[in-house]
Amino acid sequence: MQNVNHDDSVRDMLVGILRSMWALITTDSNRKALIIMFHEQPLLKKEQTSWIIDTFHSVIEQIAELLEERVQRGELRPLNCRLMARQLSALFQSYLFERVFILGEHELSEDSKRYFLANIDFLLECWK
């Protein structure tokens, strides 16, 4: 989340976050590690898989903080920012699972970009 431009519109900020997350997860080494973890999950110990959960929780907290900043600036309604971050994260994780781990998509396609934009726009309508 270090590359977030705090002067961007909320929409552009969220698009940037999702693109950064996509790029991080779809790097060859991360994608392969996650595929192995999903495949071998029953054989792994909790401490071997907790890093991915901890990472996602950390990202959700960071997004919640960014959203709270936007609430304080009057750009979003005062809602539960952690829940808002979880909504965005759930949207991303479900789509990522489908596109990357089931369909094997590694590049952010035009269809994926349209999907993310449509969903971000919808969430922003609910949050403003």
C-alpha positions in Angstrom: 0.0 0.0 0.0 3.1 2.2 0.0 2.4 3.3 -3.6 -1.1 4.7 -2.9 -1.4 8.3 -4.0 -3.5 10.0 -1.3 -4.5 12.8 -3.8 -6.1 10.3 -6.2 -9.9 10.1 -6.3 -11.3 7.3 -4.2 -12.1 5.3 -7.4 -8.6 5.7 -8.7 -7.1 4.7 -5.3 -9.2 1.5 -5.2 -8.3 0.6 -8.8 -4.7 1.1 -8.0 -5.0 -1.1 -4.9 -6.6 -3.9 -6.9 -4.0 -3.6 -9.7 -1.2 -3.8 -7.2 -2.7 -6.8 -5.4 -3.2 -8.5 -8.8 0.4 -7.9 -9.8 1.7 -9.2 -6.4 -0.4 -12.4 -6.4 0.3 -13.2 -10.1 4.0 -13.0 -9.9 5.3 -16.4 -10.9 6.7 -17.3 -7.5 3.7 -16.1 -5.5 1.2 -17.7 -7.9 3.0 -21.1 -7.8 3.4 -21.0 -4.0 -0.4 -20.3 -3.6 -1.3 -23.1 -6.0 0.9 -25.5 -4.0 -0.7 -24.3 -0.8 -4.2 -24.8 -2.1 -3.4 -28.2 -3.5 -1.4 -29.5 -0.5 -3.4 -27.7 2.2 -4.5 -30.8 4.1 -0.9 -31.8 4.5 0.3 -28.4 5.8 0.6 -27.2 9.3 -1.2 -24.1 10.4 2.0 -22.1 10.7 2.9 -23.0 7.1 -0.3 -21.3 5.8 -0.8 -18.6 8.4 1.4 -16.1 6.4 -1.2 -15.8 3.6 -4.0 -15.2 6.1 -1.9 -12.7 8.0 -1.0 -11.0 4.8 -4.7 -10.7 3.7 -5.7 -9.4 7.1 -2.9 -6.8 7.0 -4.0 -5.7 3.6 -7.6 -5.4 4.8 -6.5 -3.2 7.7 -4.4 -1.0 5.4 -7.4 -0.6 3.0 -9.7 0.2 6.0 -7.3 2.9 7.1 -7.2 4.4 3.6 -11.0 4.4 3.5 -11.2 5.9 7.0 -9.0 8.7 5.7 -11.6 9.3 2.9 -14.4 9.3 5.4 -12.6 11.9 7.4 -12.2 14.0 4.2 -16.0 13.8 3.5 -15.5 11.7 0.4 -17.4 8.7 1.8 -20.2 8.2 4.3 -19.2 7.3 7.8 -19.6 3.5 7.5 -17.7 0.6 9.0 -14.4 1.0 7.1 -13.2 -2.5 8.1 -16.3 -4.0 6.6 -16.0 -1.9 3.5 -12.4 -3.1 3.1 -13.6 -6.7 3.6 -16.2 -6.2 0.8 -13.5 -5.0 -1.6 -11.2 -7.8 -0.5 -14.0 -10.5 -1.0 -14.7 -9.1 -4.4 -11.1 -9.3 -5.3 -10.3 -12.7 -3.8 -13.3 -14.5 -5.4 -12.5 -13.1 -8.8 -8.8 -13.8 -8.4 -9.5 -17.4 -7.5 -11.6 -17.9 -10.6 -9.4 -16.1 -13.1 -5.9 -17.0 -11.8 -6.3 -20.4 -10.1 -9.0 -21.9 -12.2 -8.7 -20.3 -15.6 -4.9 -19.6 -15.5 -5.1 -15.9 -16.3 -1.9 -14.2 -15.4 -2.3 -10.8 -17.1 -5.1 -8.4 -16.1 -7.3 -8.8 -19.2 -9.7 -6.1 -20.4 -12.6 -8.2 -19.2 -11.1 -8.3 -15.7 -10.5 -4.5 -15.8 -14.1 -3.9 -16.7 -15.3 -6.3 -14.0 -13.2 -4.5 -11.3 -14.3 -1.1 -12.5 -18.0 -2.0 -12.5 -17.7 -3.5 -9.0 -15.7 -0.6 -7.6 -18.3 1.8 -9.1 -21.1 -0.2 -7.5 -19.4 -0.2 -4.1 -18.7 3.5 -4.3 -22.4 4.2 -5.0 -23.2 2.3 -1.8 -20.5 4.0 0.2 -21.1 7.7 -0.9 
